[in-house]
């Protein structure tokens, strides 16, 4: 492409942008909750603005500018901002291109940059107000949900307190039963966990059981033990 064609590209190009959003642009809208988030996600898709062919870079700038204006006319400020910001990034890339000639291209490019700055500043103010309004509504809804959650948690805590009280009582009763079971029925001591079970069903510590077995008499039921089995508590 010769310098005359490059110099006159802004006058000769007449590109009508498509209204259909690209996949990356749709992702941008889905993930946007502030102007800064729009910029950030555009930067994540920055490769779309990096066109190595100088002539195609000029065409992309023209397309993006026309596309942004079309979205703006349709009152789609988010998509207009995305298109204009992409255009601004493309301008930044093309000015760093080795074939960029400031004497040849500055006039047309600076005109585009001036228009973009005005559009982006206006859109940023409008979108910031809109996102701020959405945040207020969102915070109000979040506060209501928080109140409901708080009430639910209070009810759950009260239920847990009631259940805990029952468990504490049951635990206390169980401790008493364990203490009763662990004590030898003959000497009332619980120094060891080893016990001897008589054939009659009563059990004693090993020391007492040995003596009682030799006497051939269970102190609880007066029956004569036929055998004894060792077990541990």
C-alpha positions as CSV (number, residue, x, y, z in Angstrom):
1,X,0.0,0.0,0.0
2,X,1.6,3.3,-1.1
3,X,1.7,6.5,1.1
4,X,-1.1,8.2,-1.0
5,X,-3.5,5.4,-0.3
6,X,-2.6,5.3,3.4
7,X,-3.0,9.0,3.7
8,X,-6.5,8.9,2.2
9,X,-7.8,5.8,3.9
10,X,-10.0,7.7,6.2
11,X,-11.8,9.4,3.3
12,X,-12.2,6.3,1.1
13,X,-13.1,3.5,3.6
14,X,-16.8,3.1,4.1
15,X,-17.3,0.1,6.4
16,X,-20.7,-0.7,7.9
17,X,-20.2,-2.6,11.1
18,X,-22.2,-5.7,12.0
19,X,-24.5,-5.4,15.0
20,X,-23.8,-9.0,16.1
21,X,-21.6,-9.2,19.2
22,X,-18.5,-11.3,19.1
23,X,-18.1,-14.1,21.6
24,X,-15.4,-12.2,23.4
25,X,-17.6,-9.1,23.6
26,X,-20.5,-11.1,25.1
27,X,-18.1,-12.4,27.7
28,X,-17.2,-8.8,28.5
29,X,-20.8,-7.8,29.1
30,X,-21.4,-10.9,31.2
31,X,-18.4,-10.2,33.4
32,X,-18.7,-6.4,33.7
33,X,-19.8,-4.6,36.8
34,X,-17.8,-1.4,36.4
35,X,-16.0,0.7,33.8
36,X,-12.7,-0.6,35.1
37,X,-13.9,-4.2,34.7
38,X,-14.7,-3.4,31.0
39,X,-11.2,-2.1,30.5
40,X,-9.7,-5.1,32.3
41,X,-11.5,-7.7,30.2
42,X,-10.7,-5.8,27.0
43,X,-7.0,-6.0,28.0
44,X,-7.4,-9.7,28.5
45,X,-8.6,-10.0,24.9
46,X,-5.9,-7.5,23.7
47,X,-4.7,-9.9,20.9
48,X,-7.8,-8.9,18.9
49,X,-6.5,-5.3,18.7
50,X,-3.0,-6.4,17.7
51,X,-2.9,-6.7,13.9
52,X,0.5,-7.1,12.3
53,X,-0.6,-6.0,8.8
54,X,-0.4,-2.2,8.8
55,X,-3.2,-1.8,6.2
56,X,-5.5,-4.1,8.1
57,X,-4.8,-2.2,11.3
58,X,-6.1,0.9,9.7
59,X,-9.2,-0.9,8.5
60,X,-9.9,-2.3,12.0
61,X,-9.7,1.1,13.5
62,X,-12.2,2.4,11.0
63,X,-14.5,-0.6,11.7
64,X,-14.3,-0.2,15.5
65,X,-15.0,3.5,15.3
66,X,-18.1,3.0,13.1
67,X,-19.2,0.0,15.2
68,X,-19.0,2.1,18.4
69,X,-21.0,4.9,16.8
70,X,-23.7,2.4,15.7
71,X,-24.0,1.0,19.3
72,X,-24.2,4.5,20.6
73,X,-27.0,5.4,18.2
74,X,-28.8,2.2,19.5
75,X,-28.3,3.4,23.1
76,X,-26.1,0.4,23.9
77,X,-23.5,2.2,26.0
78,X,-21.7,-0.8,27.2
79,X,-21.0,-2.2,23.7
80,X,-20.2,1.4,22.5
81,X,-17.6,1.7,25.3
82,X,-16.1,-1.7,24.4
83,X,-15.9,-0.8,20.7
84,X,-14.4,2.7,21.3
85,X,-11.9,1.3,23.9
86,X,-10.8,-1.4,21.5
87,X,-10.5,1.3,18.8
88,X,-8.3,3.3,21.2
89,X,-6.1,0.3,21.9
90,X,-5.8,-0.4,18.2
91,X,-4.7,3.3,17.7
92,X,-2.1,2.8,20.4
93,X,-0.8,-0.3,18.6
94,X,-0.7,1.2,15.2
95,X,1.3,4.3,16.4
96,X,3.9,1.8,17.6
97,X,4.0,0.0,14.3
98,X,7.3,0.3,12.4
99,X,5.4,1.5,9.2
100,X,3.7,4.3,11.1
101,X,4.8,7.7,9.7
102,X,3.8,10.6,12.0
103,X,4.0,13.1,9.1
104,X,1.7,11.0,7.0
105,X,-0.7,9.6,9.5
106,X,-0.8,12.0,12.5
107,X,-3.6,14.2,11.2
108,X,-6.1,11.4,10.6
109,X,-5.1,9.4,13.7
110,X,-5.1,12.4,16.0
111,X,-8.6,13.3,14.7
112,X,-9.8,9.8,15.6
113,X,-8.1,9.9,19.0
114,X,-9.8,13.2,19.8
115,X,-13.2,11.8,19.0
116,X,-12.5,8.6,20.9
117,X,-11.4,10.5,24.0
118,X,-14.6,12.6,24.0
119,X,-16.8,9.6,23.5
120,X,-15.0,7.4,26.1
121,X,-15.1,10.2,28.7
122,X,-18.8,10.7,28.2
123,X,-19.6,7.0,28.3
124,X,-17.4,6.4,31.3
125,X,-19.4,9.0,33.3
126,X,-22.7,7.6,32.1
127,X,-21.7,4.0,32.8
128,X,-20.2,4.8,36.2
129,X,-23.5,6.3,37.3
130,X,-25.4,3.3,36.0
131,X,-23.1,0.8,37.7
132,X,-23.2,2.8,40.9
133,X,-27.1,2.7,40.8
134,X,-26.9,-1.1,40.3
135,X,-24.6,-1.4,43.2
136,X,-27.0,0.5,45.5
137,X,-29.9,-1.8,44.5
138,X,-27.7,-4.8,44.8
139,X,-26.4,-3.8,48.3
140,X,-30.0,-3.2,49.4
141,X,-31.0,-6.7,48.2
142,X,-27.9,-8.1,49.8
143,X,-28.8,-6.4,53.1
144,X,-32.3,-7.9,53.1
145,X,-30.8,-11.4,52.3
146,X,-28.3,-10.8,55.2
147,X,-31.1,-10.0,57.6
148,X,-33.0,-13.2,56.6
149,X,-29.8,-15.2,56.9
150,X,-29.1,-13.7,60.3
151,X,-32.5,-14.6,61.6
152,X,-32.2,-18.1,60.2
153,X,-28.8,-18.5,61.9
154,X,-30.3,-17.3,65.2
155,X,-33.0,-19.9,65.0
156,X,-30.4,-22.6,64.2
157,X,-28.3,-21.5,67.2
158,X,-31.3,-21.7,69.5
159,X,-32.0,-25.2,68.2
160,X,-28.4,-26.2,68.7
161,X,-28.5,-24.8,72.3
162,X,-31.5,-27.0,73.0
163,X,-29.9,-30.1,71.5
164,X,-26.7,-29.3,73.4
165,X,-28.6,-29.1,76.7
166,X,-30.2,-32.5,76.1
167,X,-26.8,-34.0,75.2
168,X,-25.1,-32.5,78.3
169,X,-27.8,-34.1,80.4
170,X,-27.5,-37.4,78.7
171,X,-23.7,-37.2,79.0
172,X,-24.0,-36.6,82.7
173,X,-26.3,-39.6,83.1
174,X,-23.9,-41.7,81.1
175,X,-20.9,-40.7,83.2
176,X,-22.8,-41.7,86.3
177,X,-23.6,-45.1,84.8
178,X,-20.0,-45.6,83.7
179,X,-18.8,-44.7,87.2
180,X,-21.3,-47.2,88.7
181,X,-20.4,-49.9,86.2
182,X,-16.6,-49.4,86.6
183,X,-16.7,-49.8,90.4
184,X,-16.3,-53.3,91.8
185,X,-19.5,-54.4,93.4
186,X,-17.6,-55.9,96.3
187,X,-14.9,-53.3,97.2
188,X,-16.4,-50.3,95.4
189,X,-13.0,-49.5,93.8
190,X,-12.3,-48.8,90.2
191,X,-8.5,-48.7,90.2
192,X,-8.2,-51.2,87.2
193,X,-10.4,-51.8,84.2
194,X,-10.0,-55.6,84.3
195,X,-13.1,-57.5,85.6
196,X,-14.1,-61.1,86.2
197,X,-17.6,-62.2,85.2
198,X,-19.1,-65.1,87.2
199,X,-21.5,-67.6,85.7
200,X,-24.4,-66.0,87.5
201,X,-23.9,-62.7,85.6
202,X,-22.3,-60.6,88.3
203,X,-18.7,-59.3,87.9
204,X,-16.0,-58.0,90.2
205,X,-12.4,-56.8,90.1
206,X,-9.9,-59.6,89.6
207,X,-8.6,-59.4,93.2
208,X,-12.1,-59.7,94.7
209,X,-13.3,-62.3,92.2
210,X,-10.4,-64.6,93.0
211,X,-11.2,-64.5,96.7
212,X,-15.0,-64.9,96.1
213,X,-14.5,-67.7,93.6
214,X,-12.4,-69.6,96.2
215,X,-15.2,-69.1,98.7
216,X,-17.6,-70.5,96.0
217,X,-20.1,-67.8,96.7
218,X,-21.3,-64.7,94.8
219,X,-22.0,-61.8,97.3
220,X,-24.8,-60.4,95.1
221,X,-27.0,-63.5,94.6
222,X,-25.3,-66.0,97.0
223,X,-25.0,-68.5,94.1
224,X,-22.0,-70.7,93.6
225,X,-20.1,-69.5,90.5
226,X,-19.4,-72.3,88.0
227,X,-16.8,-70.3,86.1
228,X,-15.5,-66.8,85.7
229,X,-14.5,-65.0,82.5
230,X,-12.0,-62.1,82.3
231,X,-13.0,-58.9,80.4
232,X,-12.0,-55.2,80.4
233,X,-14.1,-52.1,80.6
